Amino acid sequence: MRIFLALALLVGVAACGPEKPPQTGPAEIIARGFKIGLMLPDLTTPRWEKFDRPYITSSVAQLCPNCEIVSVNAEGDPVAQRRQLDQFTAQGVKTVILTPVDARGIQPSVDRAAARAVRIVSYDRLAEGAIDAYTSFDNVEVGRLQGQALVAAITAHGRQGQIVMLNGPTTDPNSAEFKAGAHAALDGRVRIGAEFDTPGWSPEEAERESEMAMDRIGPANVIGVYAANDGLAGGAASSIRDSGMPPDTPLTGMDADLEAIHRIMLGTQTMTIYKPIQPEAQNAAQLAVDLGAGRPIRGTSTVSNDTERGIPAMITKAIVVTRDTIKDTVVRDGFWTVNEVCNPAELKPVCAELGIA
């Protein structure tokens, strides 16, 4: 009897066959959740902590409620950022949203992460190495828009002379694209008297560079300043003021920082570029969740870095903001509130004039 029962059990097991592991698809992975690393570059530019981090965090929460966002900021230190990415890789983070401080210097850490199956979304700046996706703006077009606005303002002023160019740092790949777009609009139309690549997007360094240019060219001969972002524009604006130049000397910017909006309202900055951060952040969140869940991803276009070709990219359109369009851009979108735009008290009459209420 014992032999018969044993044989019966063996036959039963053989009939059932080996137990198959449960299938795990994207829906099941999202339901369980996973870790997503968010790596921001610095505290110098206000947008990263004020807008990008909360927008990305809330977008991920909507798409993957059980996903955990682990957020770090390199505070402008490329060595610290490489260490942060290596730590994420060791801690089992599944996807990373990365804005590099030094796009080329981060490559070894990117490649180590990719070798451990960590999927990487390059955010706002295109990192080198084995990244999986990219979301940003058309940075060459941003530079072109800035340059065109500067030429138009100089033409309206009717003055003859030279301009100063304050580009971003060479470690930021976007800087080269802004610069290329700006030169496409400026070259042959204005004379460039001095040009700098400003380390770390530093407003203080931009002010120093502007002062050097004023000393070299002479304030009376400077008819405009190309500043690649609003932090650099702030440094240039201080130099323009201190040198006794006309306060409405044409001056560009980018990022729609609140101080820049105030300068534009008061006439001490000509324009800025508003980059709608919320759709960019939503794109990053969608890409990160899809990559972590194993879904195929698609972009609106593709980009390439030095090692990867055909990287799926989602590109958002940038918008020029001038004094007359503040209400219908940054205020309408809730990027800045009426209260923020119309304070301090000296700005209230300007808000009334512009219909901002």
Buried (B, 14 or more C-beta within 10 A) or exposed (E): EEEEEEEEEEEEEEEEEEEEEEEEEBEEBBEEBBBBBBBBBBEBBBBBBEBBBBBBBBBBEEBBEEBEBBBBBBEBBBEEBBBBBBBBBEEEBBBBBBBBBBBBBBBEBBBBBBEEEBBBBBBBBBBBBBBBBBBBBBBBBBBBBBBBBBBBBBEEBEBEBBBBBBBBBBBBBBBBBBBEBBBBBBEEEBBBBBBBBBBBBBBBBBBBBBBBBBEEBEBEBBBBBBBBBBBBBBBBBBBBEEBEBBBBBBBBBBBBBBBBBBBBBBEBBBBBBBBBBBBBBBBBBBBBBBBBBEBEBEBEEEBEBEEBEEBBBBBBEBBBBBBEBBBEBBBEBEBBEEEEBBBEEEBEEBBEEBEBE
